[in-house]
């Protein structure tokens, strides 16, 4: 699906470029487009390509979450958060941050497990203006739940974990 999405975007770009040179791409393959459909064909192909890319990578996180939870473990909260990847000029990724009574979990928007840590192993939880940093076994994980959620999430994690205030 992802490759089909890229192909449709590429097709839309080629169609647009050729239409600027008064060449009808679809007519070369025996498909006659006329009127509004002729002018919108690059947008239609590119738009379908973008939709395929948007939805092709997304997986249902419920299956992954169920496999990560242990006996007696209950989900306390699930929050949509942003995580900055790749340093100063890196991209911002959106995903789900899940707090249970035994661990914290981050699953990216494509359904991949990016971070998991048992609450007993957390050595510090720090909240700032709009972000939270969790440290465990020398590894740091920083995420941005939004300004209004920082204080609530820090106190929730600290209530389950044995972290000094």
Buried (B, 14 or more C-beta within 10 A) or exposed (E): EEEEBEEBBEBBBEBBEBBEEEEBBBEEEEEEBEEEEBEEBBEBBBBBBBEBBEEBBEBEBEEBBEEBBEEEEEEBEBBEBBBBEEEEEEEEBEBBBBBBBBBBBBBBBEBEBBBBBBBEBBBEBEBEEEBBBBBBEEEEBEBBBEEEBBEEBBEBBBEBBEBEE
